[in-house]
Amino acid sequence: MGNQIAMSSDLAKRAYDHLWMHFTRMSSYENTPVPTIVRGEGTYIYDDKGKRYLDGLAGLFVVQAGHGRQELAEVAAKQAAELAFFPVWSYAHPKAVELAERLAHHAPGDLNKVFFTTGGGEAVETAWKLAKQYHKLTGNHTKYKVISRAVAYHGTPQGALSITGLPALKAPFEPLVPGAHKVANTNIYRAPIHGDDPEAFGRWAADQIEQQILFEGPETVAAVFLEPVQNAGGCFPPPPGYFQRVREICDRHGVLLVSDEVICAFGRLGTIFACDKFGYVPDIITCAKGMTSGYSPIGAAVVSDRIAEPFYKKDNVFLHGYTFGGHPVSSAVALANLDLFEREGLNQHVLDNEQAFFRTLNKLHDLPIVGDVRGNGFFYGIELVKDKATKESFTEEESERVLYGFVSKKLFEYGLYCRADDRGDPVIQLSPPLISDQSTFDEAEQIIRQVLTEAAAKI
C-alpha cells in the first residue's frame, strides 16, 4: 500500500512538472497533488489511490456507452493491426467510407456528405470555412460573417473561438477572426422579455437573429451557428418553435444554418442527431465527442448535398483538411459504437429515463441556493443563486470562493465528477454516460444536495 501511495505521489508530481493540462489554473497544483484517474468501469472512474467516483460528466460529454467496453477496445486493436493509418486526402479507406455512409443515413434531409476532423473545434472551423467558400462559389462573395449566441462555446481554434460567445475566453487571443456577431441565447430563466411565455420568448429569441442579419446586411452573413441545447451557461434548451423560426429566417436571407452538435449528438438527448429531437433540418451538422464514446478521437461536419454541390463541379476544391481526419482506427471504433447503440437501445433508454433524471434533480429546488434546473435528455444544468426570489447571482468573489473554492472541490471529494462553472451564471452541469439509471440519478442528487447544503452557509 505504501508503495502504491508513493507511486501516486510521484505520478502527480510528474503531471505538474510536465503535463500542461487544458483550461487549468496550473498554479493551483504547485503544492497540491494533481487528481489522476487511472481506470473506468460503467458509470464510474477510479483514481490512482483506488477511490471511486461517479462520472457525472461522461468524461467531457463523451463516454456515452460507459467505461470499460471491451468490444470497442478490441475493434481499435484489430483495425490498428490491419491499417493503422492512411489519410483521406484524395484516397479512401473502407472504415471512413462505411462511417460516412452510416452518418449520412442517420442525418436528416439531404445531409449526405461527411467531412471528417479529429474533434469538435475542428468541425466548427470546417463549417465556417465551408460556408465562406460555398458562398464564393455561388457568386455571393461578400457573405463571410457568422452569427452565434451569447455565452455559447464553440471551440478553441481561432475561427471557432471567434464564434464562441464568452469574452473572457477570447480576450487573451484577440484580435480574432473578424465577422463573428452575437445574439441573445435561450435562457428563459433570465429572459429579458416573455419569461412567462416560452413560445413568445422563442419567437423573440429567434427574431434577434433576423435583426442581426438585417443590421449586418444579409449580403454579408454566411451562417448561423447554434447548439440544439446550449452548453455554456448551463444547458439552455430551445423554446417551442424556436428552431423552426430560425430555419425560416435563414432561408429567407440565404444564410446557412449550422447545428453545432459536438455535445448533443450521439444519444446525449436520445437521438443520433439532436436536430431530430427538435424537428429542424440544418445545412451542416458539426459533431464529435460521443461518436466513438471517447474510445478514439474523431469529429465531422455532415453537409447538405445542396451545399456540397458546387465543390463537386469543375476544378473546385475545398482547400481544407486534417492529417488525422477520418482516421481508420477512430472510424472503426465509431462504427462499433453505433452498432452498440442499436444493440443496446441507448437512444431509447435516454428517452425513457430523461424525465426521471429531470424529476430527481428537480428535488434540489428545496435548497435555498438552487434557482433553476434545466436541460434535455441526459444533459442538465443546475443554476445557483444567492436569492431565489430575486434570482440574484453570485458576485465574482463569491463564485471564486464558493463555486470554485468549495463546491467544485467538495463534489469531487464526496465522489462525484461533474462540472461546476460560472461561464455565464454559476451552474453545476450533469451529463452522465447514457447507460445511467435511477441509481445514478439518486447518487448524483444526494451528493449535490450534501455539497450545496454546506455551500449555502458560506454565501
C-alpha positions as CSV (number, residue, x, y, z in Angstrom):
1,M,0.0,0.0,0.0
2,G,2.8,2.4,0.9
3,N,4.5,1.7,-2.4
4,Q,1.2,2.5,-4.3
5,I,0.9,5.8,-2.4
6,A,4.5,6.7,-3.3
7,M,3.9,5.8,-6.9
8,S,0.7,8.0,-6.9
9,S,2.6,10.9,-5.4
10,D,5.3,10.5,-8.0
11,L,2.8,10.5,-10.8
12,A,1.1,13.6,-9.5
13,K,4.5,15.4,-9.3
14,R,5.4,14.4,-12.8
15,A,2.0,15.6,-14.0
16,Y,2.6,19.0,-12.5
17,D,6.2,19.1,-13.9
18,H,5.4,18.1,-17.5
19,L,1.7,17.7,-18.3
20,W,0.2,21.1,-19.2
21,M,-3.5,20.5,-18.5
22,H,-6.2,22.1,-20.6
23,F,-8.2,25.0,-19.2
24,T,-6.4,24.6,-15.9
25,R,-5.0,27.1,-13.4
26,M,-1.7,25.3,-13.1
27,S,-0.5,27.2,-10.1
28,S,-3.3,25.6,-8.0
29,Y,-1.3,22.3,-8.2
30,E,2.0,23.7,-7.2
31,N,1.6,22.3,-3.6
32,T,-1.5,20.0,-4.2
33,P,-1.4,16.6,-6.0
34,V,-2.9,16.6,-9.4
35,P,-6.1,14.4,-9.4
36,T,-5.1,11.4,-11.5
37,I,-7.7,9.0,-13.0
38,V,-6.4,5.5,-13.9
39,R,-9.4,3.3,-14.7
40,G,-13.1,3.4,-15.7
41,E,-15.9,0.9,-15.4
42,G,-19.5,1.5,-16.4
43,T,-20.6,4.8,-14.9
44,Y,-17.6,5.1,-12.5
45,I,-14.0,6.2,-12.7
46,Y,-11.2,5.4,-10.2
47,D,-8.2,7.4,-9.2
48,D,-4.6,6.3,-8.6
49,K,-5.4,5.7,-4.9
50,G,-8.3,3.4,-5.7
51,K,-11.1,5.8,-4.8
52,R,-14.3,5.5,-6.9
53,Y,-16.2,8.5,-8.4
54,L,-19.5,8.7,-10.2
55,D,-18.7,10.0,-13.7
56,G,-21.4,12.7,-13.8
57,L,-20.0,14.3,-17.0
58,A,-19.2,11.2,-19.2
59,G,-15.6,12.3,-19.2
60,L,-16.4,15.6,-21.0
61,F,-19.9,14.8,-22.5
62,V,-18.2,11.9,-24.4
63,V,-18.3,8.4,-22.8
64,Q,-21.9,7.6,-24.0
65,A,-21.6,3.8,-23.8
66,G,-19.8,3.9,-20.4
67,H,-16.3,3.0,-19.4
68,G,-14.5,-0.3,-19.9
69,R,-16.4,-1.5,-23.0
70,Q,-14.1,-4.3,-24.1
71,E,-15.6,-4.7,-27.6
72,L,-14.7,-1.1,-28.5
73,A,-11.1,-1.6,-27.4
74,E,-10.9,-4.8,-29.3
75,V,-12.2,-3.2,-32.5
76,A,-9.5,-0.5,-32.2
77,A,-6.7,-3.1,-31.8
78,K,-7.9,-5.1,-34.7
79,Q,-8.1,-2.1,-37.0
80,A,-4.7,-0.8,-35.9
81,A,-3.2,-4.2,-36.9
82,E,-4.9,-4.2,-40.3
83,L,-4.5,-0.5,-41.3
84,A,-3.4,1.9,-38.5
85,F,-3.3,5.0,-40.6
86,F,-4.0,6.3,-44.1
87,P,-5.2,9.9,-44.9
88,V,-8.4,10.7,-46.7
89,W,-6.5,13.2,-48.9
90,S,-7.6,12.1,-52.4
91,Y,-7.8,8.5,-51.1
92,A,-10.4,6.4,-49.2
93,H,-10.2,3.5,-46.8
94,P,-13.1,1.2,-46.0
95,K,-13.9,2.3,-42.5
96,A,-14.1,6.0,-43.4
97,V,-16.4,5.2,-46.3
98,E,-18.6,3.0,-44.1
99,L,-18.8,5.6,-41.3
100,A,-19.6,8.4,-43.7
101,E,-22.4,6.3,-45.2
102,R,-23.7,5.5,-41.7
103,L,-23.7,9.1,-40.6
104,A,-25.5,10.2,-43.8
105,H,-28.1,7.5,-43.1
106,H,-28.8,8.9,-39.7
107,A,-28.7,12.6,-40.7
108,P,-31.9,14.3,-41.7
109,G,-32.9,15.7,-45.1
110,D,-30.2,15.7,-47.7
111,L,-27.2,15.8,-45.4
112,N,-25.3,13.1,-47.2
113,K,-21.7,14.4,-47.4
114,V,-19.3,13.9,-44.4
115,F,-16.1,15.8,-43.9
116,F,-14.1,14.2,-41.1
117,T,-12.0,16.0,-38.5
118,T,-10.4,14.9,-35.3
119,G,-12.5,16.9,-32.9
120,G,-15.4,19.3,-32.3
121,G,-13.5,22.6,-32.6
122,E,-12.1,21.5,-35.9
123,A,-15.6,20.5,-37.1
124,V,-16.8,24.1,-36.3
125,E,-13.7,25.6,-38.0
126,T,-14.5,23.4,-41.0
127,A,-18.1,24.5,-41.2
128,W,-17.3,28.2,-41.2
129,K,-14.6,27.8,-43.9
130,L,-17.0,25.7,-45.9
131,A,-19.8,28.3,-45.6
132,K,-17.4,31.1,-46.7
133,Q,-16.2,29.1,-49.8
134,Y,-19.7,27.9,-50.6
135,H,-21.0,31.5,-50.9
136,K,-18.0,32.5,-53.0
137,L,-18.5,29.6,-55.4
138,T,-22.2,30.5,-55.8
139,G,-21.5,34.2,-56.5
140,N,-22.1,35.7,-53.1
141,H,-18.6,37.0,-52.5
142,T,-19.5,39.3,-49.6
143,K,-21.0,36.6,-47.4
144,Y,-18.5,35.8,-44.7
145,K,-20.0,36.8,-41.3
146,V,-21.4,34.4,-38.8
147,I,-24.0,34.8,-36.0
148,S,-24.0,32.8,-32.8
149,R,-25.3,33.3,-29.3
150,A,-24.1,35.0,-26.2
151,V,-22.3,32.7,-23.7
152,A,-22.1,29.9,-26.2
153,Y,-18.9,27.8,-26.5
154,H,-18.0,26.5,-30.0
155,G,-14.3,25.6,-29.6
156,T,-10.8,26.9,-29.3
157,P,-9.3,27.2,-32.9
158,Q,-9.2,30.9,-34.0
159,G,-12.4,30.7,-36.1
160,A,-14.3,28.6,-33.6
161,L,-13.2,30.8,-30.8
162,S,-14.5,33.9,-32.7
163,I,-17.9,32.2,-32.9
164,T,-17.7,31.4,-29.1
165,G,-19.7,33.9,-27.1
166,L,-17.5,34.0,-23.9
167,P,-15.5,37.2,-23.8
168,A,-13.1,36.1,-21.1
169,L,-12.1,33.0,-23.2
170,K,-11.3,35.2,-26.2
171,A,-9.6,38.2,-24.7
172,P,-6.1,36.7,-24.4
173,F,-6.1,35.8,-28.1
174,E,-7.6,38.9,-29.7
175,P,-7.7,40.1,-32.4
176,L,-9.6,37.0,-33.6
177,V,-11.2,36.2,-37.0
178,P,-13.4,39.2,-37.9
179,G,-17.1,38.9,-38.7
180,A,-18.5,36.9,-35.7
181,H,-21.5,38.5,-34.1
182,K,-23.6,37.5,-31.1
183,V,-27.3,37.5,-30.3
184,A,-29.4,36.5,-27.2
185,N,-29.4,32.9,-26.1
186,T,-32.4,30.9,-24.9
187,N,-32.0,31.1,-21.2
188,I,-35.7,31.7,-20.3
189,Y,-34.8,31.7,-16.6
190,R,-33.2,35.1,-17.2
191,A,-35.3,36.2,-20.1
192,P,-35.4,40.0,-20.5
193,I,-38.9,39.6,-22.0
194,H,-41.6,37.0,-22.3
195,G,-40.2,35.0,-19.3
196,D,-43.6,33.6,-18.6
197,D,-44.4,32.5,-22.2
198,P,-42.0,30.0,-23.7
199,E,-43.4,30.3,-27.2
200,A,-43.3,34.1,-27.3
201,F,-39.8,34.0,-25.8
202,G,-38.8,31.6,-28.6
203,R,-40.1,33.9,-31.3
204,W,-38.4,36.8,-29.7
205,A,-35.1,35.0,-29.4
206,A,-35.2,33.8,-33.0
207,D,-36.1,37.3,-34.2
208,Q,-33.0,38.6,-32.6
209,I,-31.1,36.5,-35.2
210,E,-33.0,38.1,-38.0
211,Q,-32.5,41.6,-36.6
212,Q,-28.7,40.9,-36.5
213,I,-28.8,39.6,-40.1
214,L,-30.6,42.8,-41.2
215,F,-28.3,45.0,-39.2
216,E,-25.2,43.5,-40.7
217,G,-26.8,43.2,-44.2
218,P,-28.0,39.8,-45.5
219,E,-25.5,40.1,-48.3
220,T,-22.7,39.8,-45.7
221,V,-23.9,37.0,-43.5
222,A,-22.8,33.4,-44.3
223,A,-24.1,31.3,-41.5
224,V,-25.8,31.0,-38.1
225,F,-24.2,28.6,-35.6
226,L,-26.5,27.2,-32.8
227,E,-26.3,24.3,-30.4
228,P,-29.6,22.4,-30.0
229,V,-29.1,22.7,-26.3
230,Q,-26.6,25.4,-25.4
231,N,-23.8,24.0,-23.2
232,A,-22.1,27.1,-21.7
233,G,-24.2,28.9,-19.2
234,G,-25.8,25.7,-18.1
235,C,-27.8,23.6,-20.6
236,F,-30.3,26.1,-22.3
237,P,-33.0,24.1,-24.2
238,P,-34.7,25.7,-27.1
239,P,-38.2,27.2,-26.5
240,P,-41.0,25.7,-28.6
241,G,-40.9,26.7,-32.3
242,Y,-37.5,28.4,-31.9
243,F,-35.6,26.4,-34.5
244,Q,-38.5,26.3,-37.0
245,R,-38.5,30.1,-36.9
246,V,-34.7,30.3,-37.2
247,R,-34.8,27.9,-40.2
248,E,-37.4,30.2,-41.9
249,I,-35.2,33.3,-41.2
250,C,-32.0,31.6,-42.6
251,D,-33.9,30.5,-45.7
252,R,-35.3,34.0,-46.2
253,H,-31.9,35.6,-46.2
254,G,-29.8,32.9,-47.9
255,V,-27.9,32.1,-44.7
256,L,-26.7,28.6,-43.8
257,L,-27.9,27.1,-40.5
258,V,-25.2,25.1,-38.7
259,S,-26.4,22.8,-35.9
260,D,-23.4,22.5,-33.6
261,E,-24.0,19.1,-32.1
262,V,-20.5,18.4,-30.7
263,I,-22.1,17.7,-27.3
264,C,-25.7,17.0,-28.2
265,A,-25.3,14.3,-31.0
266,F,-25.0,10.6,-30.5
267,G,-27.6,10.0,-27.8
268,R,-27.0,12.8,-25.4
269,L,-30.6,13.9,-26.0
270,G,-31.9,10.5,-27.0
271,T,-31.4,10.7,-30.8
272,I,-28.3,10.2,-33.0
273,F,-28.6,13.8,-34.2
274,A,-30.1,16.3,-31.8
275,C,-31.8,18.4,-34.6
276,D,-34.2,15.4,-35.0
277,K,-35.3,15.9,-31.3
278,F,-36.4,19.4,-32.1
279,G,-37.7,18.9,-35.6
280,Y,-35.4,21.0,-37.8
281,V,-33.1,20.3,-40.7
282,P,-29.9,22.3,-40.7
283,D,-27.5,22.8,-43.7
284,I,-24.5,21.5,-41.7
285,I,-24.2,19.4,-38.5
286,T,-20.9,19.6,-36.6
287,C,-20.3,16.6,-34.3
288,A,-17.6,14.8,-32.4
289,K,-17.4,13.7,-28.7
290,G,-19.9,10.8,-28.4
291,M,-19.3,9.4,-31.9
292,T,-16.9,6.8,-30.5
293,S,-17.9,7.1,-26.8
294,G,-14.4,8.6,-26.4
295,Y,-12.6,5.4,-27.2
296,S,-10.8,7.1,-30.1
297,P,-10.9,10.8,-31.2
298,I,-12.9,11.8,-34.3
299,G,-15.2,14.6,-35.4
300,A,-17.1,15.6,-38.6
301,A,-19.1,18.1,-40.5
302,V,-22.1,16.5,-42.1
303,V,-23.1,18.6,-45.1
304,S,-26.2,19.0,-47.2
305,D,-25.9,17.9,-50.8
306,R,-27.0,21.3,-51.9
307,I,-24.1,23.0,-50.1
308,A,-21.6,20.3,-51.3
309,E,-22.8,20.5,-54.9
310,P,-20.6,23.4,-56.2
311,F,-17.5,21.7,-54.7
312,Y,-18.2,18.6,-56.8
313,K,-18.1,20.6,-60.1
314,K,-15.3,21.7,-62.4
315,D,-11.9,22.0,-60.8
316,N,-13.3,23.3,-57.4
317,V,-11.6,22.1,-54.3
318,F,-12.4,22.7,-50.6
319,L,-8.9,23.8,-49.6
320,H,-9.0,22.3,-46.1
321,G,-8.1,19.1,-44.3
322,Y,-6.6,17.4,-41.3
323,T,-3.9,14.7,-41.2
324,F,-5.9,12.5,-38.8
325,G,-9.4,13.2,-40.2
326,G,-11.3,10.0,-40.7
327,H,-8.6,8.0,-39.0
328,P,-9.0,4.3,-39.7
329,V,-9.0,3.3,-36.0
330,S,-11.4,6.0,-35.0
331,S,-13.7,5.2,-37.9
332,A,-13.8,1.6,-37.0
333,V,-14.5,2.4,-33.3
334,A,-17.3,4.8,-34.3
335,L,-18.9,2.1,-36.4
336,A,-18.7,-0.4,-33.5
337,N,-20.1,2.3,-31.1
338,L,-23.1,2.9,-33.4
339,D,-23.6,-0.9,-33.5
340,L,-23.6,-0.9,-29.7
341,F,-26.2,2.0,-29.6
342,E,-28.5,-0.1,-31.8
343,R,-28.0,-3.4,-30.0
344,E,-28.5,-1.9,-26.5
345,G,-31.1,0.7,-27.4
346,L,-29.2,3.6,-25.8
347,N,-31.2,6.3,-27.5
348,Q,-34.5,4.8,-26.3
349,H,-33.0,4.4,-22.9
350,V,-32.4,8.1,-22.7
351,L,-35.8,8.9,-23.9
352,D,-37.4,6.5,-21.4
353,N,-35.4,7.9,-18.5
354,E,-34.9,11.6,-19.2
355,Q,-37.9,12.7,-17.2
356,A,-36.9,10.5,-14.3
357,F,-33.5,12.2,-14.3
358,F,-35.1,15.7,-14.5
359,R,-37.5,14.9,-11.7
360,T,-34.7,13.6,-9.5
361,L,-32.6,16.8,-10.0
362,N,-35.7,18.9,-9.5
363,K,-35.9,17.8,-5.9
364,L,-32.9,20.2,-5.3
365,H,-35.3,23.1,-5.7
366,D,-36.0,22.9,-2.0
367,L,-32.5,24.2,-1.4
368,P,-32.2,28.0,-1.0
369,I,-29.1,28.1,-3.3
370,V,-30.8,26.4,-6.3
371,G,-32.5,28.8,-8.7
372,D,-33.2,26.7,-11.8
373,V,-32.9,23.1,-13.1
374,R,-32.9,22.8,-16.9
375,G,-31.8,20.7,-19.9
376,N,-32.9,17.8,-22.0
377,G,-32.1,14.1,-22.4
378,F,-29.2,13.2,-20.2
379,F,-27.8,16.8,-20.2
380,Y,-28.8,19.1,-17.3
381,G,-27.7,22.3,-15.6
382,I,-28.4,23.4,-12.1
383,E,-28.1,27.2,-11.7
384,L,-27.1,28.5,-8.3
385,V,-28.3,31.8,-6.9
386,K,-28.0,33.9,-3.7
387,D,-31.7,34.8,-3.6
388,K,-34.4,32.6,-5.2
389,A,-37.0,35.4,-5.2
390,T,-34.8,38.0,-7.0
391,K,-32.6,35.4,-8.9
392,E,-29.6,37.4,-7.7
393,S,-26.5,35.7,-8.8
394,F,-23.1,35.3,-7.2
395,T,-20.5,38.1,-7.3
396,E,-17.2,37.4,-8.9
397,E,-15.7,37.0,-5.4
398,E,-18.4,34.6,-4.4
399,S,-18.0,32.5,-7.5
400,E,-14.3,32.2,-6.8
401,R,-14.8,31.4,-3.1
402,V,-17.9,29.3,-3.1
403,L,-18.2,27.7,-6.6
404,Y,-14.5,27.1,-7.3
405,G,-13.1,27.2,-3.8
406,F,-15.7,24.9,-2.2
407,V,-18.4,23.4,-4.4
408,S,-16.2,22.1,-7.2
409,K,-13.7,20.5,-4.8
410,K,-16.3,19.1,-2.5
411,L,-18.3,17.4,-5.2
412,F,-15.2,15.5,-6.3
413,E,-14.2,14.8,-2.7
414,Y,-17.6,13.3,-2.0
415,G,-17.4,11.1,-5.0
416,L,-19.0,13.0,-8.0
417,Y,-17.0,14.1,-11.0
418,C,-19.1,16.8,-12.8
419,R,-18.6,20.5,-13.8
420,A,-19.1,23.5,-11.6
421,D,-18.8,26.5,-13.8
422,D,-19.5,30.2,-14.0
423,R,-19.2,30.9,-17.7
424,G,-22.4,32.9,-17.6
425,D,-24.0,32.3,-14.2
426,P,-22.9,29.8,-11.6
427,V,-24.0,26.3,-12.6
428,I,-23.4,22.6,-11.9
429,Q,-23.7,20.5,-15.1
430,L,-24.5,16.8,-15.3
431,S,-24.1,14.7,-18.4
432,P,-23.6,11.1,-17.3
433,P,-23.0,8.0,-19.5
434,L,-26.1,7.0,-21.4
435,I,-26.2,3.7,-19.6
436,S,-27.1,5.5,-16.3
437,D,-30.3,4.7,-14.5
438,Q,-32.3,5.8,-11.4
439,S,-29.5,4.7,-9.1
440,T,-27.1,7.0,-10.9
441,F,-29.6,9.9,-10.7
442,D,-30.1,9.3,-7.0
443,E,-26.4,9.1,-6.2
444,A,-25.7,12.4,-8.1
445,E,-28.6,14.2,-6.4
446,Q,-27.6,13.1,-2.9
447,I,-24.0,14.2,-3.3
448,I,-25.1,17.5,-4.9
449,R,-27.6,18.1,-2.1
450,Q,-25.0,17.5,0.6
451,V,-22.5,19.9,-1.0
452,L,-25.0,22.6,-1.8
453,T,-26.4,22.5,1.8
454,E,-22.9,23.2,3.1
455,A,-22.3,25.8,0.4
456,A,-25.4,27.8,1.2
457,A,-24.0,28.6,4.6
458,K,-20.9,30.1,3.0
459,I,-22.5,32.8,0.9
